[in-house]
């Protein structure tokens, strides 16, 4: 992630995040669609500059599906939430594959995962009566999300940063669900959701692009 272009892109992405946090809850369609795309587009631009195809392609897939999910959720259509969940499931799959390529499973991290699993179970129990016809989609998405968190906890490098990103992703989704199904889109909760979500994506991108051993392994395979 070296180079002036990367540093400039990262700064612009962070500034765009601040703009989103302040403006999106007060905007209407189609302006929300445009503004919400800016931070992820900057992250995609940052990722596209890496020369390592395995990292680049999986990370671009995760960010691309996340971008689709972001945009779909802003559309005034009945199936927006269903399609958004589907897009984010695809994003979680890309992250899972990416993290597994750099995974080293450890029993020491199992206790942390169990805490996260318990938190998700309690949250789902609390939300269950409010989900109506979204019970199955939310349950399916939750399974993919907790799998991503498990894989994130077991990466060999940048473990703390990626684990923090996974936790922020979880808390973002929990906040989104509470706001979507209980509080009917409270503007301040919406700001919290976006802050947690974009922060998680930033941490994932920064950490993955700094996985040196992962990159060296890939280079060795290519040279062979």
Secondary structure, DSSP 8 states (H G I E B T S, - for coil): --SHHHHHHHHHHHHHHHHHHHHGGG--TTHHHHHHHHHHHHHHHHHHT-S-HHHHHHHHHHHHHHHHHHHHHTS-STTHHHHHHHHHHHHHHHHHHHHHTTB---GGGHHHHHHHHHHHHHHHHHHHHHHGGGHHHHHHHHHHHHHHHHHHHTBSSSHHHHHHHHHHHHHHHHHHHHHHHTSS--HHHHHHHHHHHHHHHHHHHHHHHT-HHHHHHHHHHHH-
